[in-house]
Amino acid sequence: MGTIEVRLYGDLHRRAAEPVLRLSVTEGETVAEVLRRVGVDPEEVGHIFLNHRLLFTHSSMAPWLRYQVETERVPAGRHWDTPLRPGDQLGVFPRRMGMLVV
């Protein structure tokens, strides 16, 4: 067991008492399980970054923005089932923030 950081942005940050949540995770716990724990419905999510790499997005502009994409740990394209490891950082953006430019 170890800890991860979860940063909720936009409307989602109102669900947390702190801007950065530090959560304990068990081995094999997934992105979906952690989001459920913090009260975020997957339907609300527009973008997820794992360790500063794009894990999931609803934006069709992502290929043109040339984000570094996390593919190594995603089981057969199922981003919600990506297992988390101690030390990971999740950045979660709502659908209302449809366009991200970094």
Secondary structure, 3 states (H helix, E strand, C coil): CEEEEEEECHHHHHHCCCCEEEEEECCCCEHHHHHHHCCCCHHHEEEEEECCEEEEECCCCHHHHCCCECCCCCHHHCHHHCECCCCCEEEEEECCCCCCCC
